[in-house]
């Protein structure tokens, strides 16, 4: 008889629920959130397990690998779908969540999530660490500006390289402010120093990666954008159509319709926020800084004339998601298009 296992993953102990084909609970338990412990428990049941479901999360991919090695047919479930399906429960517990996940598996009401490769996970970790270093360093700079503003000391417009000298100049003669600013400047310098190290790691990876170099032939797409996109997509073959990539990263218009209510506006903002932000940044650069002509930029400018620059950037980001995927899948470089003079005559 076939059985289905739902696992609600937690940091220390995970809740498990085993169901038979009729939905009857066969076994419930708490097991250590370790692949070996989960495999030992499931094999000890001596049941025919057809699927093991885990809600996608930080620990889930690690546990997924262990279950996959043990041939236990694990499935990663999309978080939004699980949350929507379990939201009807009046009382929420880990035990009930595990039972709900098992029921989703039994009825087939789930969408499997792509399990990213280890290299892609490593790149995502590198990009996240780099971004956090940058954010914390900038937070320190803004904090120092705010602290001095309370004493009437205005930093003003100054480059990052000259900021430390400007701050020391302002606090000269203020003993307490000097004791405050110096440690913060030392911390800021350390953060920027480590940020540069991580950024160099990014550049090294991009330099040696053929896919990233190809994606960078698109105007507006730099090293960080190309690597972010590559790690977010991971495997281009998982998208049957290139046009679906933009929707996957939440760049398509959202809509809510119920009876006489029909509201459209904004974008869905689902999927990887880092990739969505990177594509939007690339679109902004292409529209505002790129000087060389391309049919892609002309298309975006036409959208800007009709709908405004803000919507044009989102539309261009969505288009970039499609173009980059097609280039990656086909192994082709970016096509700039016709010469401006020829294009104007068309």
C-alpha positions as CSV (number, residue, x, y, z in Angstrom):
1,X,0.0,0.0,0.0
2,X,1.3,3.5,-0.9
3,X,2.1,6.0,1.8
4,X,2.8,9.7,1.9
5,X,5.0,11.5,4.4
6,X,4.8,15.2,5.2
7,X,7.6,16.9,7.1
8,X,7.4,20.2,8.8
9,X,11.0,21.3,9.1
10,X,12.3,23.1,12.1
11,X,15.8,23.9,13.3
12,X,16.2,21.2,15.9
13,X,13.2,18.8,15.6
14,X,11.0,18.2,12.5
15,X,7.4,16.9,12.7
16,X,6.5,14.0,10.5
17,X,3.1,12.6,9.5
18,X,2.6,9.4,7.5
19,X,-0.7,8.9,5.6
20,X,-2.2,6.0,3.7
21,X,-4.0,6.4,0.4
22,X,-7.3,7.1,2.2
23,X,-5.9,9.9,4.2
24,X,-5.7,8.0,7.5
25,X,-2.9,8.9,9.8
26,X,-0.6,5.9,10.2
27,X,2.2,7.5,12.3
28,X,3.2,10.9,13.7
29,X,6.5,11.7,15.3
30,X,9.2,14.3,16.1
31,X,12.6,13.5,14.6
32,X,15.9,15.4,14.7
33,X,16.3,17.7,11.7
34,X,19.2,15.6,10.3
35,X,19.2,13.6,7.0
36,X,20.5,10.4,8.7
37,X,17.8,10.6,11.5
38,X,15.0,11.1,9.0
39,X,16.2,8.3,6.8
40,X,16.5,5.9,9.7
41,X,13.0,6.7,11.0
42,X,11.4,6.3,7.6
43,X,13.1,3.1,6.8
44,X,12.2,1.7,10.2
45,X,8.5,2.1,9.3
46,X,8.7,-0.7,6.9
47,X,6.1,0.9,4.6
48,X,6.0,1.6,0.9
49,X,6.6,5.4,0.8
50,X,5.9,6.9,-2.6
51,X,6.6,10.6,-1.8
52,X,8.1,12.6,1.0
53,X,7.2,16.3,1.1
54,X,9.1,19.2,2.6
55,X,8.2,22.9,2.4
56,X,11.0,24.8,0.6
57,X,13.2,26.6,3.1
58,X,16.9,27.1,4.3
59,X,17.2,23.6,5.8
60,X,15.0,21.8,3.3
61,X,17.5,21.5,0.5
62,X,20.0,19.9,2.8
63,X,17.5,17.4,4.1
64,X,16.2,16.9,0.5
65,X,19.7,15.7,-0.6
66,X,19.9,13.2,2.2
67,X,16.5,11.8,1.4
68,X,17.2,11.7,-2.3
69,X,20.4,9.7,-1.7
70,X,18.3,7.2,0.3
71,X,15.9,6.9,-2.7
72,X,12.9,8.1,-0.6
73,X,11.5,10.3,-3.5
74,X,11.5,13.7,-1.7
75,X,9.6,16.7,-3.1
76,X,10.1,20.4,-2.3
77,X,6.8,22.2,-2.1
78,X,6.4,25.8,-2.9
79,X,6.1,27.9,0.2
80,X,3.2,30.1,-1.1
81,X,1.1,27.2,-2.0
82,X,1.6,25.4,1.3
83,X,0.8,28.6,3.2
84,X,-2.4,29.1,1.3
85,X,-3.5,25.5,1.7
86,X,-2.8,25.4,5.4
87,X,-4.3,28.9,6.2
88,X,-7.8,27.4,6.7
89,X,-6.7,25.7,9.9
90,X,-8.0,27.5,12.9
91,X,-5.2,26.1,15.1
92,X,-1.6,26.1,13.7
93,X,0.9,23.6,15.1
94,X,3.9,21.8,13.7
95,X,2.0,18.6,13.9
96,X,-0.9,19.9,12.0
97,X,1.4,21.4,9.4
98,X,3.1,18.1,8.8
99,X,-0.4,16.5,8.4
100,X,-1.4,19.2,5.9
101,X,1.7,18.7,3.8
102,X,1.1,15.0,3.7
103,X,-2.5,15.6,2.6
104,X,-1.2,17.9,-0.2
105,X,1.1,15.1,-1.4
106,X,-1.7,12.5,-1.3
107,X,-4.1,14.7,-3.3
108,X,-1.5,16.1,-5.7
109,X,-2.3,19.7,-4.8
110,X,1.2,21.0,-4.9
111,X,3.8,22.5,-7.2
112,X,7.3,21.0,-6.9
113,X,10.1,23.5,-6.4
114,X,13.4,23.3,-8.4
115,X,16.2,22.2,-6.1
116,X,19.2,24.4,-6.9
117,X,22.6,22.9,-7.5
118,X,25.3,23.2,-4.9
119,X,27.4,25.7,-7.1
120,X,24.4,27.9,-7.4
121,X,23.8,27.8,-3.7
122,X,27.4,28.7,-3.1
123,X,27.1,31.7,-5.5
124,X,23.9,32.9,-3.8
125,X,25.7,32.7,-0.5
126,X,28.6,34.8,-1.8
127,X,26.3,37.4,-3.4
128,X,24.2,37.6,-0.2
129,X,27.3,38.1,2.0
130,X,28.7,40.7,-0.4
131,X,25.4,42.6,-0.3
132,X,25.2,42.5,3.5
133,X,28.8,43.9,3.8
134,X,27.8,46.7,1.5
135,X,24.5,47.4,3.4
136,X,26.2,47.4,6.8
137,X,29.0,49.8,5.7
138,X,26.5,52.2,4.2
139,X,24.3,52.0,7.3
140,X,27.4,53.0,9.4
141,X,28.0,56.0,7.1
142,X,24.4,57.1,7.4
143,X,24.5,56.6,11.2
144,X,27.5,58.8,11.5
145,X,25.9,61.5,9.4
146,X,22.8,61.4,11.6
147,X,24.7,61.5,14.9
148,X,26.7,64.6,13.8
149,X,23.6,66.3,12.4
150,X,22.2,66.6,16.0
151,X,25.2,68.8,16.8
152,X,24.7,71.0,13.8
153,X,27.6,69.3,12.0
154,X,26.6,68.7,8.3
155,X,28.7,66.3,6.3
156,X,27.3,67.4,3.0
157,X,28.1,65.9,-0.4
158,X,31.4,64.0,-0.2
159,X,32.8,61.0,-2.0
160,X,33.2,57.7,-0.1
161,X,37.0,58.0,-0.3
162,X,37.0,61.4,1.4
163,X,34.2,60.7,3.9
164,X,36.6,59.7,6.8
165,X,38.7,62.9,6.5
166,X,35.5,65.0,6.4
167,X,34.1,63.4,9.5
168,X,37.4,63.8,11.4
169,X,37.5,67.4,10.3
170,X,34.0,68.0,11.7
171,X,34.5,66.4,15.1
172,X,37.9,67.9,15.7
173,X,37.8,69.6,19.1
174,X,34.8,67.6,20.3
175,X,36.3,64.9,22.6
176,X,33.1,62.8,23.0
177,X,32.3,62.9,19.3
178,X,35.9,61.9,18.5
179,X,35.6,58.9,20.8
180,X,32.4,57.9,19.0
181,X,33.4,58.5,15.4
182,X,36.8,56.8,15.4
183,X,35.6,53.2,16.3
184,X,32.8,53.6,13.8
185,X,35.2,54.7,11.1
186,X,37.4,51.7,11.9
187,X,34.4,49.4,11.6
188,X,33.4,51.0,8.3
189,X,36.9,50.6,6.9
190,X,36.9,46.9,7.9
191,X,33.6,46.3,6.3
192,X,34.5,48.0,3.0
193,X,37.8,46.1,3.0
194,X,36.0,42.7,3.3
195,X,33.4,43.8,0.8
196,X,36.2,44.4,-1.8
197,X,37.5,40.8,-1.1
198,X,34.0,39.3,-1.7
199,X,33.5,41.5,-4.8
200,X,36.8,40.3,-6.2
201,X,35.6,36.7,-5.7
202,X,32.5,37.6,-7.8
203,X,34.6,39.1,-10.6
204,X,36.9,36.0,-10.6
205,X,33.9,33.7,-11.0
206,X,32.4,35.8,-13.7
207,X,35.7,36.0,-15.6
208,X,36.0,32.2,-15.7
209,X,32.3,31.5,-16.5
210,X,31.4,31.4,-20.2
211,X,27.6,31.9,-19.5
212,X,28.2,35.1,-17.4
213,X,30.5,36.5,-20.0
214,X,27.9,35.9,-22.7
215,X,25.1,37.5,-20.6
216,X,27.3,40.5,-20.1
217,X,27.2,41.3,-23.8
218,X,23.7,42.7,-23.1
219,X,23.9,46.5,-22.3
220,X,23.2,47.2,-18.6
221,X,24.2,43.7,-17.5
222,X,27.3,43.7,-15.5
223,X,29.2,41.1,-13.5
224,X,26.9,41.1,-10.4
225,X,23.7,41.1,-12.5
226,X,24.9,38.2,-14.7
227,X,26.0,36.1,-11.8
228,X,22.8,36.8,-9.8
229,X,20.7,35.8,-12.8
230,X,22.7,32.7,-13.4
231,X,22.5,31.5,-9.9
232,X,18.8,32.3,-9.7
233,X,17.9,30.4,-12.9
234,X,20.4,27.6,-12.2
235,X,19.3,25.4,-15.1
236,X,17.8,27.1,-18.2
237,X,16.2,23.8,-19.3
238,X,13.6,24.0,-16.5
239,X,11.9,26.8,-18.3
240,X,10.1,25.5,-21.4
241,X,9.4,29.0,-22.6
242,X,11.8,32.0,-22.2
243,X,8.8,34.3,-21.6
244,X,7.9,32.5,-18.4
245,X,11.1,33.5,-16.7
246,X,9.9,37.1,-16.1
247,X,6.7,35.7,-14.4
248,X,8.8,33.3,-12.3
249,X,10.7,36.3,-10.8
250,X,7.6,38.3,-10.1
251,X,7.9,40.9,-13.0
252,X,4.4,40.4,-14.5
253,X,1.4,42.5,-13.6
254,X,-0.8,41.2,-10.8
255,X,-4.6,41.0,-11.0
256,X,-7.3,40.5,-8.5
257,X,-10.8,39.6,-9.7
258,X,-13.8,38.6,-7.7
259,X,-17.4,39.2,-8.9
260,X,-17.7,42.8,-9.9
261,X,-14.2,43.6,-8.5
262,X,-11.4,43.6,-11.1
263,X,-8.2,45.3,-10.0
264,X,-4.9,45.3,-11.9
265,X,-1.8,47.1,-11.0
266,X,1.8,46.6,-9.7
267,X,3.7,43.4,-10.2
268,X,3.4,40.1,-8.4
269,X,6.8,40.3,-6.7
270,X,7.0,36.5,-6.3
271,X,10.2,34.5,-6.6
272,X,13.7,35.5,-6.0
273,X,13.8,39.2,-5.0
274,X,17.6,39.5,-5.6
275,X,17.2,38.5,-9.3
276,X,14.2,40.8,-9.7
277,X,16.2,43.7,-8.3
278,X,19.2,42.9,-10.4
279,X,17.1,42.8,-13.6
280,X,15.5,46.2,-12.7
281,X,18.9,47.7,-12.0
282,X,20.1,46.5,-15.4
283,X,17.0,48.0,-17.1
284,X,17.6,51.3,-15.3
285,X,21.2,51.4,-16.6
286,X,20.2,50.4,-20.1
287,X,17.6,53.2,-20.3
288,X,19.5,56.0,-18.5
289,X,23.2,55.3,-19.2
290,X,23.7,53.1,-22.3
291,X,24.5,55.3,-25.3
292,X,24.9,52.7,-28.0
293,X,21.8,52.0,-30.0
294,X,19.9,48.8,-29.7
295,X,16.5,47.6,-30.7
296,X,15.9,46.6,-27.1
297,X,16.5,50.1,-25.9
298,X,14.3,51.6,-28.6
299,X,11.5,49.2,-27.6
300,X,11.8,50.3,-24.0
301,X,11.8,54.0,-25.0
302,X,8.6,53.5,-26.9
303,X,7.0,51.9,-23.8
304,X,8.2,54.9,-21.8
305,X,6.5,57.3,-24.2
306,X,3.2,55.5,-23.8
307,X,3.3,54.4,-20.1
308,X,6.0,56.4,-18.4
309,X,9.6,55.7,-17.5
310,X,8.7,53.8,-14.3
311,X,6.6,51.2,-16.1
312,X,9.1,51.0,-18.9
313,X,11.8,49.9,-16.5
314,X,9.7,47.1,-15.2
315,X,8.7,46.1,-18.7
316,X,12.3,46.2,-19.8
317,X,13.4,44.1,-16.8
318,X,10.8,41.5,-17.8
319,X,12.1,41.6,-21.3
320,X,15.7,41.2,-20.1
321,X,14.7,38.1,-18.2
322,X,13.4,36.6,-21.5
323,X,16.4,37.7,-23.6
324,X,19.0,36.5,-21.1
325,X,17.4,33.1,-20.9
326,X,17.1,32.7,-24.7
327,X,20.8,33.7,-25.1
328,X,21.8,31.2,-22.4
329,X,19.7,28.4,-23.9
330,X,20.8,29.0,-27.5
331,X,24.4,29.9,-26.7
332,X,24.2,33.2,-28.6
333,X,25.5,36.7,-27.9
334,X,23.3,39.8,-27.7
335,X,22.1,41.2,-31.1
336,X,22.2,45.0,-31.1
337,X,19.9,45.3,-34.0
338,X,19.9,47.6,-37.0
339,X,21.9,50.8,-37.4
340,X,20.0,53.8,-36.0
341,X,19.7,55.4,-39.5
342,X,18.3,52.3,-41.0
343,X,16.0,51.7,-38.1
344,X,14.6,55.3,-38.4
345,X,13.8,54.6,-42.0
346,X,11.9,51.4,-41.2
